[in-house]
Amino acid sequence: MALKWIECVPNFSEGRRIQVIEEILDPLRKTRGCHLLDHSSDPDHNRLVVTLVGEPEAICKALLEASKVAIERIDLNHHRGAHPRMGAVDVIPFVPLLGTTMEECVEIAHEFGKTFHRETSVPVFFYEEAALRPDRKRLEDIRRGQFEGLKEEISKPQRHPDVGPPQLHPTAGATAIGARQFLVAFNVNLKTRDIKVAKEIAKALRASSGGLAYVKAMGVDLSQRGMVQVSMNLVDFEKNPLYRVLEMVRMEARRWGVSVEGCEIEGVVPAMALIRSAEYYLQLGELEPSRIVELALLEMMKEAGKET
Amino acid sequence: MALKWIECVPNFSEGRRIQVIEEILDPLRKTRGCHLLDHSSDPDHNRLVVTLVGEPEAICKALLEASKVAIERIDLNHHRGAHPRMGAVDVIPFVPLLGTTMEECVEIAHEFGKTFHRETSVPVFFYEEAALRPDRKRLEDIRRGQFEGLKEEISKPQRHPDVGPPQLHPTAGATAIGARQFLVAFNVNLKTRDIKVAKEIAKALRASSGGLAYVKAMGVDLSQRGMVQVSMNLVDFEKNPLYRVLEMVRMEARRWGVSVEGCEIEGVVPAMALIRSAEYYLQLGELEPSRIVELALLEMMKEAGKET
């Protein structure tokens, strides 16, 4: 077996209607070769985040089916939620995992983008590594103004989609499709209801306003749970590991006498992202992957796979 | 391939003659399907500890060859070292790893024990989970008196071996073969030269004197490195995880105003043993293995193996 696996983390704009969520997940569960590793939906964000792992062909097939369900069932004109969004299928990143390169993921994104538009009529923007223009690298720039704002702006040349005519799908908006490195979604929940605290800490943490490199952060109100959250994406968990991010949040939170209620990782996480933090807190040296049973096993299985 | 992997950690009574060590390791390196993950030898202990991982058949084949080398090249009558021993091949534990159960490892131990004796004439004692008598569970009880003492005592019915006639091999002694759970060797180094501190903390930690269950501990003098160490075996790293053991050492060390210099893990360690501690310090909930990329991949590869 020549192993070729990718990760794909599609975000759908539905976090409230269980029935719709189940309908979207159904093809992702049933398609052979596409493994649904994780999914989480949240009424506050009104969003469904899915983690798929498997062969590119199987994932694209399942994803197209799931997207068609989302586009049929979600109307952005009536969608409210804490998370910015511009489409029923809001964003689809392809991530190299095992035996695949970034270049291949860029190609997969471009191919899938064309098929996606042809089959759904939803305009597509390519982002991050799959961006065709430098000003489309950042998802935030593509999504600026969200569904409501983009409805007007998309007619301007600089905001035309990469695939499809310059107008939003009337109910399903637009979709960003891209390729990127593995990303750890790390949230720190704070023992306060004061959203200002979360926003200030997010600002202190994120690279764009001077905090930690490779960290994106925003303050989120979890009103249903009676707390606020610093919601972060760690774009390079080796350069700025989890423990450093958490300890910096704790440090900043002391300014308001606020403590950490608990933390969450969304989706899936590489073992090493956790192990690097275990090493720090346990005062261990850096452990070679070959000394961690499962990582050594995986390496051996990959080697064995090459031989046959 | 239906994946069936075990760990095996044979201990040979040679830590000084590099040539002999290399001869013992040779078949363990060369046998297909047997993976040599780690080995360490130490002149003080005069002992070689090897970590093997792979398919039971391959491991047993390689191990028999390596054992024959050790039996031919090591004469216990001239062996001196800090570590208690009764045989050239002193102890062979089989450990369930992936797709194997403790029952299977007990069976492997019993089968291998018979083959081992037939091919080498060295008497065999079965220990821990593979013990045939309750008083043979503990290796320390089997090995009492070591090579020199057992030479006399083995003729007594209560010390007869489980396989073979009641007399030691004249130069290679006897071998203990068993099955046990995965064990994590965890050492905490202390910023003091006072061995009493390490001994007192070890006493406070170990289960046998009232500390933490599933923990064995002893104080060790690292005089060359100018510090002392609490050297521990965690027999069940799920019931008493690394972070709890370390925090308890820190807590006890405060009695003497001593802090922790650093920690070490010997040999190999399961990813989950480290991840459980990352979860604690990062205030994360318990992560399902399916949400940790490499563990999920391994699981899928096992499943894929079953289908074909």
Interface residues (C-beta under 8 A of the other chain):
Chain A: W5 E7 H35 L37 D38 V53 L97 L98 F182 L242 Y243 L246 V260 E261 G262 C263 E264 I265 G267 V268 V269 P270 A271 L274 I275 S277 A278 E279 Y281 L282 Q283 L284 G285 L287 S290 R291 I292 V293 E294 L295 A296 L297 L298 M300 M301
Chain B: W5 E7 H35 L37 D38 V53 L97 L98 F182 L242 Y243 L246 V260 E261 G262 C263 E264 I265 G267 V268 V269 P270 A271 L274 I275 S277 A278 E279 Y281 L282 Q283 L284 G285 L287 S290 R291 I292 V293 E294 L295 A296 L297 L298 M300 M301
